[in-house]
Amino acid sequence: MSGATRPLDPWELLLTGPRSDVLHVGLAVPLSGPLALTAPSALDLAGLAADELNAVGGVDGREVRLVTVDSGRAPEVVAAEAASLFRAGAFDVLVGFHTSDVHRALERALPPGARYVFTPPHEGGRLRPGVVRTGASPAEQHAAALTWLVGHRRARRWVLLGTDYVWPRAVHRAAHRALAAAGAEVVGEALVPFGPTDMGPLLDLVRRTRADGVLLSMVGRDLVTFNREFTRAGLDRRVVRLSGALEENGLYAVGGDGTGELYACMPSFASTGDGPDEVQLALQERLASRSGPSAPVVCAYARGLYDGVRVAVSPGRSRRRGPAARLARADGLALREIPGVLTA
């Protein structure tokens, strides 16, 4: 990754000691695990945010530097390491992009007074003081999208499939309410561990229940694997799929989808039904200037982390919310927003 601001290793930083003229922002980014395919985008966008802050003098005269923590590991491991690093002075504030089980573990482990900004769609519930969430709750992200698909795609029989941890469980609860209100029904439901080795039972559930729609609450690599197997099984052209975690990196990894039946409800897409998202395209252009023509795509997770860095260093902006969730349809390798669907 090119550019002025490169992430620092926290343990190397501790050998030299903290500096009063530097504001260290911890980045809890999944460098391993199911979401690791999004890490290059996230790290580059966080670096761009730091570069832009430093170009105007930093924060109160302090240079902004980034310190990485791998948030793709087991929640307790990530939380213990981040709490130890915070107490040792390795970073002043933490910005997290990772799964919600890691989010919950970090809230429990970080010491009182620690400032922590969590940027992706979240599981809802109460917040500990000092914690800021900039993403959407399950109902904010999914309710209007499900209602639109019931009405416009006649998807009335739904199967809910996700990974067995806090965010998918919260999504399923919100989906039950939204689908019932829209006159649809849940005909099947399953939660599986991370890294399922056999998608066959999930595909069988879709067939057996004669589902019109599948709500997917898997993330990253697991979501890619499911979508590939779904296509191989020939279900992709007749069953609607909606995901609250599908972004551009995941769509590229699948190889694109031209069926018109794969949907995503995330906060940002480069292409919209009314034309390009100018904010997202401007970010992509600035990232390309920083990191070269092969810069990673600006996905929803990365854009959230970019905003999260700026929120983290500006306490007065702590109540700011990120972009609202939107509904888009996969069109080859692009996600194109469907105009007029208010999903938050």
VENBELFEN-V201420 format. One record per residue. RES is the residue in one letter. PHI is phi as a letter, one per 40 degrees, with the letter a starting at -180 (NA if undefined). Layout:
res-><RES;RES>
phi-><PHI;PHI>
This chain:
res-><M;S;G;A;T;R;P;L;D;P;W;E;L;L;L;T;G;P;R;S;D;V;L;H;V;G;L;A;V;P;L;S;G;P;L;A;L;T;A;P;S;A;L;D;L;A;G;L;A;A;D;E;L;N;A;V;G;G;V;D;G;R;E;V;R;L;V;T;V;D;S;G;R;A;P;E;V;V;A;A;E;A;A;S;L;F;R;A;G;A;F;D;V;L;V;G;F;H;T;S;D;V;H;R;A;L;E;R;A;L;P;P;G;A;R;Y;V;F;T;P;P;H;E;G;G;R;L;R;P;G;V;V;R;T;G;A;S;P;A;E;Q;H;A;A;A;L;T;W;L;V;G;H;R;R;A;R;R;W;V;L;L;G;T;D;Y;V;W;P;R;A;V;H;R;A;A;H;R;A;L;A;A;A;G;A;E;V;V;G;E;A;L;V;P;F;G;P;T;D;M;G;P;L;L;D;L;V;R;R;T;R;A;D;G;V;L;L;S;M;V;G;R;D;L;V;T;F;N;R;E;F;T;R;A;G;L;D;R;R;V;V;R;L;S;G;A;L;E;E;N;G;L;Y;A;V;G;G;D;G;T;G;E;L;Y;A;C;M;P;S;F;A;S;T;G;D;G;P;D;E;V;Q;L;A;L;Q;E;R;L;A;S;R;S;G;P;S;A;P;V;V;C;A;Y;A;R;G;L;Y;D;G;V;R;V;A;V;S;P;G;R;S;R;R;R;G;P;A;A;R;L;A;R;A;D;G;L;A;L;R;E;I;P;G;V;L;T;A>
phi-><NA;c;h;c;b;b;c;c;c;c;c;c;c;c;c;c;g;c;b;c;c;b;b;c;b;c;b;c;b;c;c;a;g;d;c;c;c;c;c;d;c;c;c;c;c;c;c;c;d;c;d;c;c;c;c;b;g;g;b;f;g;c;c;c;b;b;b;c;b;c;c;c;c;d;d;c;c;c;c;c;c;c;c;c;c;c;c;c;g;c;a;c;a;b;b;b;b;a;c;c;c;c;d;c;c;c;d;c;c;c;c;d;g;c;c;a;b;b;b;c;d;b;c;g;g;c;b;c;d;g;b;b;b;b;c;c;c;d;c;d;c;b;c;c;c;c;c;c;c;c;c;c;b;f;c;b;b;b;b;b;b;a;c;c;a;c;c;c;c;c;c;c;c;c;c;d;c;c;c;c;c;c;g;b;b;c;b;a;a;a;b;b;c;d;g;c;c;b;c;d;c;c;c;c;c;c;c;c;c;f;c;c;a;b;c;b;b;c;b;f;d;c;c;c;c;c;c;c;c;c;c;d;c;g;c;c;c;b;b;c;b;b;b;c;b;c;b;c;c;c;c;c;c;c;g;g;a;b;c;g;b;b;b;b;b;b;c;a;a;c;b;b;c;c;h;c;c;c;c;c;c;c;c;c;c;c;c;c;c;c;b;g;c;c;d;c;c;c;c;c;c;c;c;c;c;d;c;c;c;c;c;c;c;b;d;c;b;c;c;c;c;c;d;c;c;b;b;b;b;c;b;g;c;b;b;b;c;c;c;g;c;c;b;a>
